[in-house]
Amino acid sequence: MLPRQPALSGAPAGRLPPAVRAFASDDGRHFREDWKAKKERLRRERGPSPGYLLKETWNDSFVYGVRPVLAALAARRRKVYALYIQEDVDGLAREDSVLLNHARRLAEEAGIPVRSSSKQDMNIITRDRPHQGLLLDCGDLEFEELTELPGLDTDSAVIWLCLDQVTDPQNFGSAIRSAHFLGAAGVLTCARNSSPLTAAVSKASAGASELMPVHSCRNLPATLQAAAARGWRVLGADGGREAEPLASIAPGPPTVLVMGSEGAGLRTNVRRACQGLVRIEAAPRGSVVPAFAGVDSLNVGVATGIFLHHFLTARG
């Protein structure tokens, strides 16, 4: 049996102050400071955190993470005020250390101030997102306005990806990443019905949204109809049985692939502007694992990659 612990100074025997929580027994023999109370006490003792002061002097938006920051510095499509590098990065793997030094060189070559910051301060700016020791203080990334798709001068497999009401930044960024990796000619959306090009989109795209312009049009159905009139094949992704299986669709000619939101799918007027609907067929239920009704579709980001791979890898 453990010896009885003495009462805390200033506290009556058998009673514990609010910042202490008893464990293991009712008589308070085992106790430790409540972690929330301890965090608050330490914050008061430290005074104003440099991270909060950094936030107060922050200029605009931010980009976080190794790949997005490197892409933003290389593309130079944003106004950049400063690059912040985590000061306590001695334990990083060699590859990560090389990438951080590469980011420093890119910033210095562009005349961008390079500053050190603690991990905690960078966490405050990014709201605890995984910044990997790199953070840009920068302006917003805007959509590029598009009035109509370019004319066709080829019969080869050219694909434009169109995202209709994809508002989740993870799905939006993932779709852009697939489009960039697989070689889509462009990405089109309607800014009113889309996720903005946020830091979360840049992170989810692994920096692809920094490198690949994302276009916006005012009236998506009208833009799709005009594209069809100019010779583009406009296909909408749909999970319904009326849609053609992807395997039955020839990769050429030049195509606009329209992806809808994960919940509602394509809007009615956007669906009407499509010349055809295409779907990804699931494996037969129970063929590999028992069927589960809660998993009956793919998210937009994954589905986009499958569609684009089908249409673009046939180029040879």
N, C-alpha and C positions, 0 to 999 in steps of 0.2 A: 504494500500500500504506500502511495506517494506521500511525503510529508506535507502538511498543510502549509500553503503559501501565506505569508503575512499580508494583512490588508494594505491596500495602496495608501500612500501618504495622502491625508486629507479626506479619506473616505471612511465612513463608519464601518466597523467590522460587519462582514456579511453583506455589504452593499458595494456595488461597483459603479463607477462613473459611467455616463452615457457612451463614452468613447471606447468602452471595454465590453466585450461579449464573452459570457461564460460558456465553456465547453466541457463535455464529459461528465459533469456532475452539477448538482443544484447548489452546492455550497461554495462554488467559486474557486475550487482548488486549481483548476486549469483554466487559464484565460489568455487571451491575446487581444490586442487592439483591433477593433473593427476596421477593415481595410478602407472603407469609405471615409470613416472619421480620420484615419491616419492620413489619407490622401489630402483631405481638406486641411488638416493641421499643417502638413508640410508645405502646402501651397501658401498658407498665410505666413509661415515663417520665411519662405523664400521671397515673398513680395511679388510684384508684377513680373510675369514670365517674359523673357525675351521673345518667345514665340508669339505672345499676344501683342507685344510691341511691333514685331515683324508684320503681323497681320494688319495692324493699324497703318503701317507705311506701305503696304502692298499696293502696287499700281493698278492692276487690272485682273485679268484671268490667270490661269496657270495650266501648265502641262506637267505631268509627273510620270516617272518610270523611265527606264533606260532607253528602250526602243522609241517611245513617243518623243522624248526629248531630243534624241539624236536625229530623228526624222524632221522635227520642227526646226532644228538648227540647220540641217542640210537643205531643206526646202525653202527656208526664208520667206514663208508666206504670212507669217505673223510679225507684228511689232514686238520685239523682245527687249525687256528692260534689264534683266539680270538672270544669270544662271547661278543657282545655289547647289553646292555640293556638300554632302554630309561630311562633317569634320572627323568623325570617329569611324573610319572605314578601313582600319588596318586589317581587320579580320576577313575582308572580302576575298573571294576566289580570284585567281589571277585574271581570268577572262573578264570578270566584272570590273576589276581595277583598270584593265586596259580600256574598257568602254568608257569609264568615267574620265580617264585622261583624254580620250578621243573627244568627248563632249567639251572638255576644257579647251582643247585646241581649236575646235570649231568656233566656240564662243570668242576666244581671243582673236582669231582671224577675222571675225565679223565686228570686232570692236565692242563686244558685249561684256559688261562687268561680270567678273566671276567672284562669288562670295562663298564663305563657309557658313554652315549652319548646323546646329545640333539636330539629331534625329527627332527629338521631342518637338522642337520648333517647327520642323517640316511637317510633322504629323498634324500640328494645329492647322496649318494652311490647307493640307490635303484632306483634313477630317479623317485621319487615320487610314487613308488609302495606301496601298503598297507602292511607295515612291522609289524604292531601290536606291536611295541616296542621291537622286537627281530631281531637280525641280526648277521649272522656268517661271519667272514672273513675266507675263506676256499679254498681248492683246487677244481678242477673240478671233476665231477662224470663221469666216463667213462663207455662205453658199455662193456659187457663181451663177448668175442668172442666165437662163437659157430660154430662148423663144421657140426654137424648133431644133430637132435633131439634124445633124449634118446630112447632106446628100450622099448617095451611095455611088462609089466608084469601083466597087469590087463585088464579086459574088462569093467571096470566101466567108468563113465563119467569123463574123464580127458581132459582138454582143454588147448591148447597153443594158445595164441593170437598173430597173425602176423600182423604187421602194415607196409603197402607198400606205401611209399611216403607220409606219414602223416607229413607234414613239419610245420604245425601250432602248436606252443607250447601249446596252450590252449586245442586243440583237443588231442594232444599227451598225455598231462598230465591227461586229463579226462579219456582217454582210459586206462591208467595205473592204475588210481584210481579204475575204475570198475573191472579191472582184479584182483587187490589185494583184494578188498572188497568181490568179489564173489568167489574167490578161484581158479583162473586160475593157472595152473601149471607153466606157464612161459610166458614171452613176448619176441617176436623176431622181429627184423627189419633189415634193411640194412643201416648202418651208412651213406653211400654216399647219400641215398635218404630219409633222415629222419631229423627231428628236433634233434639237439643235446640235451643232458640232462642238460638244462640250469636251472637257478633259477626260471624262469617263468614256466617251466615244473614241477619243484618240488612244486611250489605254486599251480598250477592247479590240481596236483595230491593229494593235501593235505598231502604231505610227502610220498606218496606211492612209488614214484620213488627212495626215499632214502632207503626204506625197501625191495623193490622187485627188484632184479637184472634185468636189461633189456639187452637182448642178441643181438648181431649183427652177421650177416653172410656175407660172401663176395659175394655170388651168390644166391639170394633168390629163383629164379625159380628152380635151381638145388637142393637146400636144401629141397624145397617142394616136388620135385619129389622123392628124396631119402626117405623122410618121408612116402610118399605113398607106396613106395616099402617095407618099414618096417612095414606096417600094419596100419598106421595112415589114417584116413579119412580127406581129405583136401577139405574144403569148402570155396568158395569165396563169399563175400557179394557183391550183385549187385542189382541195382534197376530196371533192365530190365524185360520184361515180360517172357523172357526165363528162368529166375531164379525161383526156387521152393519157394512157400510160406513157411515162417519159421514154421508155425503151422503144416505143413505136414512132417517136418523133425524130426526123432526120436532123442532124446538127446544123446544116446550112439550110436556107440562105441567111443573110444578115438579120438578126433578131433583136427585138426588145423584150426582155423577160421582166414581167411585172410581178412583184412579190407583195402580198398584203400583210396586214397586221396578224399577229399570232392568234388573237382571239376572234375578231370579226372577219378576217380574211379581206378580200377585195371589196371595195365599195361598189354598189350597184352600177353607178355611172362609169366607173373604171372598168368593171367587168364587161359592160356593153361595148367599150372601146377596143377590147381585145378581139382578135380574129379567131382565137382558139384558146382552150384551157388545157393544161397539162398537170399531171399529178405524179407523185412518187409512190409506187406501190409498196406496201408493207409486206413483210414475210407472212406467210399463212399462220394464223393464230394457232399456237400450240406446237408449231413445227420444231422449234428449238427450245423455247422455255414456255411455261404455262402462260396462257393469255391473261392479261391484266387490263381491265377496261380503262384504268387511269392513264395508260400510256398508249395513246392511239394516234399520235402525230409527232412530227419533228418541230423543233423551234425554228424560227425564221432564219437564224444564222446558219444552222446546219443544213437546212433545206436549200438555201441559196448556194452553198458550196457544191451540193450534189447536182443541182440544175446546171450551174456554170461549168462544172467539170464535164458533163455530158455534151454541152454545146461547144466548148472551147478546145477540148483535147483532140477533137477530130481534125484540127488544122494541120497536124503532122509536124 
